[in-house]
């Protein structure tokens, strides 16, 4: 997933990747909503959700596009970790958005299917903005 959640523009490196995105037909994904905060989910299930929050998302599978999507504000998701141990986590806001986005890949849903509006991102302008932010 790429999202406008960080500085309101897509992250070109993404913050998650689901197995089907790379041709692996398994129900698993990895997500890193913040640097060094990595979650691995195998056979996940969203067991509860609360509220709604609107935000912009992008995706490595849909390059140079961003869409506005309504997601749950809070979710609880359970599944196995990468070692096969049961796990359950509750996520809110941006973290919940990341997990829902990656989970949708396992359900064969892409964010444009849920987006209320879509718009194109100029990758050159984005790179220039990132360079300005770094200074």
Protein Blocks (a to p, Z undefined) as FASTA:
>chain_A
ZZfkggoiacfkbpadcfklnopacddddddfbghiacddehiacfbdedjdddddddfk
lghiacdddddfbdcdddddfkopacddddehjlmmmmmmmmmmmnopafklmpcbdcdd
dfklmmmmmmmmmZZ
